[in-house]
């Protein structure tokens, strides 16, 4: 994905449900803007947390910097009384401000998004990656990092990792870092994942979401001992929980498995498995588990000195969320 246009006095809109791509697009935009103004201040604020005073503070001039980069995430949750001020600012931002607005996709906040689109210097679309697009995504990831991967090898990696874009990107990065050459081969993927098919990061997540705490902990320790990257485990949890959360929404709107599968971005055969899992969960429990996963992800990326312990705590937190849902 190309970096969005870097210009102060302008607006960039990032929209779509593919969270990993949206996060990357925002990071790329900020990096490009910092190349223009290295000393620019950067603020990232959830739109749901805004009131008029906070909005004016994060988008106004900084006393210690000549330019400001204001990143507003989840603008679909912008309070209604701020829609007007946000659109007014987006229509005529000061030359010292770069405004980046991220919308999570879907119908919530669509009216606001439709008003911002024509005002933007660039709109970056981050749609859910469909199965047929995954191989292209993997190859693009390898090129992004200065390497390459063939179609057969990319499919082999998808079979081993799954469809989560964050997990696939992490796997490509790790394989290229460990590879002697800049090309990822089928043999390297098989060697890297040898013996892990039954105890992959996805197997750990599946056991945790099913409430099998002991099995999940044992599989987690085996996987980590075999060299599975910590970030792949948190990505597997995030993927499983996002699918479960999307299932609750899709099941209210659709009856056919094919329609539900399309809505949640999963193969049709996976819908029955997710539906069975959903009987032991509710939306509030899924939301809590997603927050726990986000916290664990931050810890394994450097916020904690013991990433193994952080993942074990994640397993316990997710199974506790499931138990709480069953008590209701």
KOLNUTI-873941 format. One record per residue (C-alpha): residue in one letter; chain; x negated, y negated, z negated. Coordinates in nm, 4 decimals, padded with zeros to 6 digits, m for minus. Example, Ala and Ser with C-alpha at 12.3 -4.5 7.8 and 13.67 -1.06 7.14 Angstrom:
{pt "a" "A" {m01.2300 00.4500 m00.7800}}
{pt "s" "A" {m01.3670 00.1060 m00.7140}}
This chain:
{pt "x" "A" {00.0000 00.0000 00.0000}}
{pt "x" "A" {m00.1412 m00.3352 00.0983}}
{pt "x" "A" {m00.1881 m00.5969 m00.1688}}
{pt "x" "A" {00.0909 m00.8560 m00.1799}}
{pt "x" "A" {00.0120 m01.2041 m00.0542}}
{pt "x" "A" {m00.2040 m01.3947 m00.3028}}
{pt "x" "A" {m00.0683 m01.7485 m00.3376}}
{pt "x" "A" {00.0026 m01.9804 m00.6255}}
{pt "x" "A" {00.3210 m02.1767 m00.5812}}
{pt "x" "A" {00.4944 m01.8625 m00.4563}}
{pt "x" "A" {00.7012 m01.5569 m00.5511}}
{pt "x" "A" {00.6367 m01.1840 m00.5085}}
{pt "x" "A" {00.9245 m00.9408 m00.5568}}
{pt "x" "A" {00.8547 m00.5731 m00.6299}}
{pt "x" "A" {01.1544 m00.3424 m00.6191}}
{pt "x" "A" {01.2295 00.0286 m00.6334}}
{pt "x" "A" {01.2499 00.3189 m00.8770}}
{pt "x" "A" {00.8997 00.4606 m00.8175}}
{pt "x" "A" {00.7492 00.3252 m01.1390}}
{pt "x" "A" {00.3895 00.4230 m01.0656}}
{pt "x" "A" {00.3896 00.2447 m00.7291}}
{pt "x" "A" {00.5595 m00.0600 m00.8823}}
{pt "x" "A" {00.2974 m00.0801 m01.1571}}
{pt "x" "A" {00.0212 m00.0514 m00.9004}}
{pt "x" "A" {00.1781 m00.3169 m00.6762}}
{pt "x" "A" {00.1932 m00.5574 m00.9698}}
{pt "x" "A" {m00.1657 m00.4826 m01.0689}}
{pt "x" "A" {m00.2796 m00.5341 m00.7084}}
{pt "x" "A" {m00.0918 m00.8647 m00.6894}}
{pt "x" "A" {m00.2479 m00.9896 m01.0120}}
{pt "x" "A" {m00.5945 m00.8816 m00.8982}}
{pt "x" "A" {m00.5515 m01.0624 m00.5659}}
{pt "x" "A" {m00.4357 m01.3776 m00.7426}}
{pt "x" "A" {m00.7265 m01.3606 m00.9859}}
{pt "x" "A" {m00.9583 m01.3581 m00.6863}}
{pt "x" "A" {m00.8065 m01.6911 m00.5870}}
{pt "x" "A" {m00.8121 m01.8325 m00.9430}}
{pt "x" "A" {m01.0369 m01.6193 m01.1670}}
{pt "x" "A" {m00.9478 m01.8187 m01.4781}}
{pt "x" "A" {m00.5701 m01.7991 m01.4325}}
{pt "x" "A" {m00.3764 m01.6858 m01.7396}}
{pt "x" "A" {m00.1623 m01.3737 m01.7030}}
{pt "x" "A" {00.1551 m01.2963 m01.8968}}
{pt "x" "A" {00.3688 m00.9856 m01.8573}}
{pt "x" "A" {00.7163 m01.0025 m02.0113}}
{pt "x" "A" {01.0172 m00.7700 m02.0042}}
{pt "x" "A" {01.3089 m00.9694 m01.8655}}
{pt "x" "A" {01.5384 m00.8178 m02.1267}}
{pt "x" "A" {01.3366 m00.9966 m02.3967}}
{pt "x" "A" {01.3781 m01.3424 m02.2449}}
{pt "x" "A" {01.5772 m01.6366 m02.3685}}
{pt "x" "A" {01.5539 m01.9870 m02.2210}}
{pt "x" "A" {01.2711 m02.0936 m02.4520}}
{pt "x" "A" {01.0669 m01.7808 m02.3881}}
{pt "x" "A" {01.1313 m01.8058 m02.0140}}
{pt "x" "A" {01.0053 m02.1634 m02.0060}}
{pt "x" "A" {00.7022 m02.0688 m02.2151}}
{pt "x" "A" {00.5867 m01.7778 m01.9965}}
{pt "x" "A" {00.6431 m01.9621 m01.6678}}
{pt "x" "A" {00.5168 m02.3014 m01.7789}}
{pt "x" "A" {00.1702 m02.4507 m01.7680}}
{pt "x" "A" {m00.0973 m02.3003 m01.9927}}
{pt "x" "A" {m00.2936 m02.5431 m02.2095}}
{pt "x" "A" {m00.6129 m02.3437 m02.1573}}
{pt "x" "A" {m00.5823 m02.2491 m01.7895}}
{pt "x" "A" {m00.5206 m02.4438 m01.4711}}
{pt "x" "A" {m00.3006 m02.1709 m01.3213}}
{pt "x" "A" {m00.0525 m01.9163 m01.4552}}
{pt "x" "A" {00.0497 m01.5731 m01.3296}}
{pt "x" "A" {00.3897 m01.4821 m01.4775}}
{pt "x" "A" {00.4939 m01.1170 m01.4371}}
{pt "x" "A" {00.8585 m01.0440 m01.5218}}
{pt "x" "A" {00.9382 m00.6724 m01.5406}}
{pt "x" "A" {01.2810 m00.5123 m01.5249}}
{pt "x" "A" {01.4563 m00.8217 m01.3924}}
{pt "x" "A" {01.7730 m00.6161 m01.3555}}
{pt "x" "A" {01.8075 m00.6750 m01.7307}}
{pt "x" "A" {01.7628 m01.0526 m01.7123}}
{pt "x" "A" {02.0223 m01.2258 m01.9369}}
{pt "x" "A" {02.3013 m01.3740 m01.7272}}
{pt "x" "A" {02.2366 m01.7298 m01.8451}}
{pt "x" "A" {01.8826 m01.7114 m01.7027}}
{pt "x" "A" {01.9797 m01.6083 m01.3498}}
{pt "x" "A" {02.0175 m01.9711 m01.2454}}
{pt "x" "A" {01.6916 m02.0977 m01.3994}}
{pt "x" "A" {01.4999 m01.8036 m01.2541}}
{pt "x" "A" {01.6360 m01.8598 m00.9030}}
{pt "x" "A" {01.5717 m02.2339 m00.9279}}
{pt "x" "A" {01.2104 m02.1715 m01.0288}}
{pt "x" "A" {01.1631 m01.9078 m00.7583}}
{pt "x" "A" {01.2947 m02.1499 m00.4957}}
{pt "x" "A" {01.0381 m02.4154 m00.5827}}
{pt "x" "A" {00.7602 m02.2893 m00.8110}}
{pt "x" "A" {00.4878 m02.5378 m00.9050}}
{pt "x" "A" {00.1534 m02.5038 m00.7299}}
{pt "x" "A" {m00.0032 m02.3825 m01.0543}}
{pt "x" "A" {00.2353 m02.0846 m01.0934}}
{pt "x" "A" {00.2428 m01.7417 m00.9275}}
{pt "x" "A" {00.5682 m01.5635 m01.0124}}
{pt "x" "A" {00.5944 m01.1834 m00.9822}}
{pt "x" "A" {00.9367 m01.0238 m01.0401}}
{pt "x" "A" {00.9799 m00.6464 m01.0661}}
{pt "x" "A" {01.3200 m00.4818 m01.0219}}
{pt "x" "A" {01.3671 m00.1144 m01.1036}}
{pt "x" "A" {01.6034 m00.0364 m00.8169}}
{pt "x" "A" {01.9680 00.0628 m00.8384}}
{pt "x" "A" {02.2764 m00.1542 m00.8568}}
{pt "x" "A" {02.2081 m00.3214 m01.1898}}
{pt "x" "A" {02.0910 m00.6760 m01.1291}}
{pt "x" "A" {02.1333 m00.6363 m00.7510}}
{pt "x" "A" {02.2994 m00.9771 m00.7148}}
{pt "x" "A" {01.9965 m01.1441 m00.8723}}
{pt "x" "A" {01.7600 m00.9385 m00.6571}}
{pt "x" "A" {01.9508 m01.0382 m00.3429}}
{pt "x" "A" {01.9069 m01.4058 m00.4336}}
{pt "x" "A" {01.5342 m01.3660 m00.4961}}
{pt "x" "A" {01.4508 m01.1649 m00.1831}}
{pt "x" "A" {01.4783 m01.4505 00.0676}}
{pt "x" "A" {01.2765 m01.6781 m00.1614}}
{pt "x" "A" {00.9793 m01.4418 m00.1843}}
{pt "x" "A" {00.6534 m01.4670 00.0060}}
{pt "x" "A" {00.6589 m01.0898 00.0117}}
{pt "x" "A" {00.8874 m00.8086 m00.1034}}
{pt "x" "A" {00.7110 m00.4840 m00.1960}}
{pt "x" "A" {00.9385 m00.1798 m00.1712}}
{pt "x" "A" {00.8671 00.1138 m00.4048}}
{pt "x" "A" {01.1322 00.3748 m00.3171}}
{pt "x" "A" {01.1360 00.7247 m00.4623}}
{pt "x" "A" {00.8970 00.9452 m00.2681}}
{pt "x" "A" {01.0903 01.2187 m00.0919}}
{pt "x" "A" {00.9404 01.5685 m00.0632}}
{pt "x" "A" {00.8421 01.5171 00.3008}}
{pt "x" "A" {00.6544 01.1986 00.2056}}
{pt "x" "A" {00.4420 01.3504 m00.0692}}
{pt "x" "A" {00.1717 01.4879 00.1595}}
{pt "x" "A" {00.1279 01.1462 00.3239}}
{pt "x" "A" {00.1087 00.9882 m00.0221}}
{pt "x" "A" {m00.1646 01.2302 m00.1334}}
{pt "x" "A" {m00.3715 01.1657 00.1782}}
{pt "x" "A" {m00.3284 00.7901 00.1345}}
{pt "x" "A" {m00.4459 00.8202 m00.2273}}
{pt "x" "A" {m00.7613 00.9971 m00.1139}}
{pt "x" "A" {m00.8288 00.7260 00.1475}}
{pt "x" "A" {m00.7683 00.4570 m00.1132}}
{pt "x" "A" {m01.0510 00.6057 m00.3204}}
{pt "x" "A" {m01.2854 00.6431 m00.0264}}
{pt "x" "A" {m01.2255 01.0141 00.0266}}
{pt "x" "A" {m01.0093 01.2421 00.2359}}
{pt "x" "A" {m00.7864 01.5464 00.2065}}
{pt "x" "A" {m00.6347 01.7584 00.4828}}
{pt "x" "A" {m00.2666 01.8409 00.5211}}
{pt "x" "A" {m00.3043 02.1987 00.3980}}
{pt "x" "A" {m00.5056 02.0890 00.0957}}
{pt "x" "A" {m00.2582 01.8105 00.0152}}
{pt "x" "A" {00.0282 02.0613 00.0169}}
{pt "x" "A" {m00.1774 02.2930 m00.2026}}
{pt "x" "A" {m00.2196 02.0094 m00.4520}}
{pt "x" "A" {00.1526 01.9280 m00.4470}}
{pt "x" "A" {00.2299 02.2950 m00.5148}}
{pt "x" "A" {m00.0074 02.2887 m00.8116}}
{pt "x" "A" {00.0882 01.9496 m00.9577}}
{pt "x" "A" {00.4482 01.8844 m00.8590}}
{pt "x" "A" {00.6179 01.5777 m00.7136}}
{pt "x" "A" {00.5297 01.3111 m00.9718}}
{pt "x" "A" {00.3349 01.0358 m00.7957}}
{pt "x" "A" {00.1392 00.9385 m01.1075}}
{pt "x" "A" {00.0262 01.2968 m01.1655}}
{pt "x" "A" {m00.0691 01.3418 m00.8004}}
{pt "x" "A" {m00.2693 01.0189 m00.7984}}
{pt "x" "A" {m00.4511 01.1218 m01.1167}}
{pt "x" "A" {m00.5287 01.4644 m00.9720}}
{pt "x" "A" {m00.6689 01.3153 m00.6493}}
{pt "x" "A" {m00.8841 01.0771 m00.8508}}
{pt "x" "A" {m01.0192 01.3543 m01.0709}}
{pt "x" "A" {m01.0852 01.5916 m00.7812}}
{pt "x" "A" {m01.2765 01.3245 m00.5897}}
{pt "x" "A" {m01.4743 01.2317 m00.9006}}
{pt "x" "A" {m01.5768 01.5950 m00.9493}}
{pt "x" "A" {m01.6301 01.6796 m00.5821}}
{pt "x" "A" {m01.9829 01.6953 m00.4440}}
{pt "x" "A" {m01.8569 01.5434 m00.1186}}
{pt "x" "A" {m01.5792 01.2959 m00.0469}}
{pt "x" "A" {m01.3403 01.5566 00.0946}}
{pt "x" "A" {m01.0992 01.7559 m00.1202}}
{pt "x" "A" {m01.0684 02.1108 00.0111}}
{pt "x" "A" {m00.8212 02.3924 m00.0487}}
{pt "x" "A" {m01.0994 02.5917 m00.2137}}
{pt "x" "A" {m01.1723 02.3119 m00.4616}}
{pt "x" "A" {m00.8049 02.2782 m00.5523}}
{pt "x" "A" {m00.7724 02.6532 m00.6045}}
{pt "x" "A" {m01.0893 02.6591 m00.8114}}
{pt "x" "A" {m00.9787 02.3614 m01.0211}}
{pt "x" "A" {m00.6357 02.5041 m01.0927}}
{pt "x" "A" {m00.7390 02.8702 m01.1060}}
{pt "x" "A" {m00.5636 03.0546 m01.3863}}
{pt "x" "A" {m00.3542 02.7553 m01.4833}}
{pt "x" "A" {m00.0381 02.8199 m01.2861}}
{pt "x" "A" {00.1388 02.9775 m01.5833}}
{pt "x" "A" {00.0104 02.7213 m01.8284}}
{pt "x" "A" {00.0098 02.3975 m01.6329}}
{pt "x" "A" {00.1007 02.0599 m01.7744}}
{pt "x" "A" {00.4497 02.1145 m01.6336}}
{pt "x" "A" {00.4817 02.4402 m01.8297}}
{pt "x" "A" {00.3948 02.2500 m02.1485}}
{pt "x" "A" {00.6619 01.9899 m02.0727}}
{pt "x" "A" {00.9191 02.2564 m01.9859}}
{pt "x" "A" {00.8650 02.4343 m02.3189}}
{pt "x" "A" {00.8830 02.1088 m02.5141}}
{pt "x" "A" {01.2058 01.9968 m02.3463}}
{pt "x" "A" {01.3512 02.3430 m02.4102}}
{pt "x" "A" {01.2676 02.3142 m02.7815}}
{pt "x" "A" {01.0004 02.5852 m02.7823}}
{pt "x" "A" {00.7596 02.3896 m03.0007}}
{pt "x" "A" {00.5164 02.6686 m03.0830}}
{pt "x" "A" {00.4840 02.7862 m02.7248}}
{pt "x" "A" {00.4364 02.4294 m02.6019}}
{pt "x" "A" {00.1537 02.3668 m02.8511}}
{pt "x" "A" {m00.0218 02.6928 m02.7597}}
{pt "x" "A" {00.0054 02.6210 m02.3867}}
{pt "x" "A" {m00.1096 02.2641 m02.4405}}
{pt "x" "A" {m00.4254 02.3776 m02.6204}}
{pt "x" "A" {m00.4966 02.6382 m02.3518}}
{pt "x" "A" {m00.4469 02.3863 m02.0735}}
{pt "x" "A" {m00.6722 02.1264 m02.2377}}
{pt "x" "A" {m00.9327 02.3903 m02.3101}}
{pt "x" "A" {m00.9268 02.4876 m01.9432}}
{pt "x" "A" {m00.9957 02.1305 m01.8362}}
{pt "x" "A" {m00.6515 01.9919 m01.7546}}
{pt "x" "A" {m00.6679 01.6127 m01.7665}}
{pt "x" "A" {m00.4734 01.4522 m02.0529}}
{pt "x" "A" {m00.3049 01.2119 m01.8133}}
{pt "x" "A" {m00.1592 01.5041 m01.6174}}
{pt "x" "A" {00.0209 01.6204 m01.9313}}
{pt "x" "A" {00.1807 01.2837 m02.0022}}
{pt "x" "A" {00.2704 01.2545 m01.6333}}
{pt "x" "A" {00.4425 01.5946 m01.6462}}
{pt "x" "A" {00.6451 01.4878 m01.9502}}
{pt "x" "A" {00.7357 01.1577 m01.7838}}
{pt "x" "A" {00.8455 01.3347 m01.4649}}
{pt "x" "A" {01.0632 01.5876 m01.6487}}
{pt "x" "A" {01.2249 01.3255 m01.8707}}
{pt "x" "A" {01.2900 01.0843 m01.5839}}
{pt "x" "A" {01.4580 01.3616 m01.3874}}
{pt "x" "A" {01.6699 01.4488 m01.6903}}
{pt "x" "A" {01.7677 01.0858 m01.7415}}
{pt "x" "A" {01.8552 01.0418 m01.3738}}
{pt "x" "A" {02.0600 01.3633 m01.3902}}
{pt "x" "A" {02.2956 01.2155 m01.6519}}
{pt "x" "A" {02.3638 00.9181 m01.4231}}
{pt "x" "A" {02.3963 01.1278 m01.1071}}
{pt "x" "A" {02.6259 01.3874 m01.2643}}
{pt "x" "A" {02.8765 01.1139 m01.3491}}
{pt "x" "A" {02.8890 01.0005 m00.9866}}
{pt "x" "A" {02.8548 01.3263 m00.7922}}
{pt "x" "A" {02.9891 01.6812 m00.8118}}
{pt "x" "A" {02.7855 01.8566 m00.5429}}
{pt "x" "A" {02.4388 01.9862 m00.6262}}
{pt "x" "A" {02.3009 01.8476 m00.3009}}
{pt "x" "A" {02.4237 01.4966 m00.3798}}
{pt "x" "A" {02.2843 01.5161 m00.7335}}
{pt "x" "A" {01.9509 01.6448 m00.6004}}
{pt "x" "A" {01.9263 01.3520 m00.3589}}
{pt "x" "A" {02.0143 01.1039 m00.6334}}
{pt "x" "A" {01.7500 01.2289 m00.8782}}
{pt "x" "A" {01.4789 01.3072 m00.6238}}
{pt "x" "A" {01.4581 01.6804 m00.6977}}
{pt "x" "A" {01.4971 01.9933 m00.4812}}
{pt "x" "A" {01.8488 02.1367 m00.4787}}
{pt "x" "A" {01.7313 02.4548 m00.6497}}
{pt "x" "A" {01.6041 02.2458 m00.9416}}
{pt "x" "A" {01.9442 02.0923 m01.0200}}
{pt "x" "A" {02.0834 02.4016 m01.1935}}
{pt "x" "A" {01.7752 02.4185 m01.4149}}
{pt "x" "A" {01.8051 02.0506 m01.5088}}
{pt "x" "A" {02.1810 02.0882 m01.5695}}
{pt "x" "A" {02.1131 02.3745 m01.8104}}
{pt "x" "A" {01.8518 02.1654 m01.9911}}
{pt "x" "A" {02.0861 01.8658 m02.0119}}
{pt "x" "A" {02.3285 02.0593 m02.2327}}
{pt "x" "A" {02.0799 02.0278 m02.5196}}
{pt "x" "A" {02.0074 01.6593 m02.4662}}
{pt "x" "A" {02.1837 01.3244 m02.4490}}
{pt "x" "A" {02.0817 00.9936 m02.2947}}
{pt "x" "A" {01.9766 00.8344 m02.6247}}
{pt "x" "A" {01.7448 01.1275 m02.7014}}
{pt "x" "A" {01.5935 01.1097 m02.3525}}
{pt "x" "A" {01.5277 00.7381 m02.3972}}
{pt "x" "A" {01.3475 00.8026 m02.7280}}
{pt "x" "A" {01.1429 01.0821 m02.5713}}
{pt "x" "A" {01.0428 00.8567 m02.2808}}
{pt "x" "A" {00.9220 00.5939 m02.5279}}
{pt "x" "A" {00.7205 00.8590 m02.7109}}
{pt "x" "A" {00.5691 00.9659 m02.3788}}
{pt "x" "A" {00.4733 00.6082 m02.2927}}
{pt "x" "A" {00.3026 00.5716 m02.6313}}
{pt "x" "A" {00.1147 00.8981 m02.5830}}
{pt "x" "A" {00.0116 00.7917 m02.2329}}
{pt "x" "A" {m00.1398 00.4723 m02.3723}}
{pt "x" "A" {m00.3252 00.6731 m02.6370}}
{pt "x" "A" {m00.4787 00.9214 m02.3937}}
{pt "x" "A" {m00.5907 00.6287 m02.1757}}
{pt "x" "A" {m00.7953 00.4769 m02.4548}}
{pt "x" "A" {m00.5650 00.3464 m02.7271}}
{pt "x" "A" {m00.6502 00.6439 m02.9487}}
{pt "x" "A" {m00.9750 00.8134 m03.0357}}
{pt "x" "A" {m00.8172 01.1613 m03.0337}}
{pt "x" "A" {m00.6192 01.2240 m02.7118}}
{pt "x" "A" {m00.5707 01.5945 m02.7943}}
{pt "x" "A" {m00.3934 01.5028 m03.1173}}
{pt "x" "A" {m00.1868 01.2398 m02.9346}}
{pt "x" "A" {m00.0544 01.5076 m02.6977}}
{pt "x" "A" {00.0267 01.7469 m02.9818}}
{pt "x" "A" {00.2189 01.4642 m03.1491}}
{pt "x" "A" {00.4021 01.4096 m02.8204}}
{pt "x" "A" {00.5163 01.7718 m02.8146}}
{pt "x" "A" {00.6467 01.7385 m03.1716}}
{pt "x" "A" {00.8190 01.4085 m03.0925}}
{pt "x" "A" {00.9950 01.5436 m02.7834}}
{pt "x" "A" {01.1186 01.8584 m02.9564}}
{pt "x" "A" {01.2396 01.6418 m03.2469}}
{pt "x" "A" {01.4376 01.4267 m03.0013}}
{pt "x" "A" {01.6022 01.7401 m02.8658}}
{pt "x" "A" {01.6968 01.8603 m03.2163}}
{pt "x" "A" {01.8445 01.5210 m03.2990}}
{pt "x" "A" {02.0588 01.5342 m02.9830}}
{pt "x" "A" {02.1956 01.8765 m03.0805}}
{pt "x" "A" {02.2971 01.7553 m03.4263}}
{pt "x" "A" {02.5362 01.4977 m03.2758}}
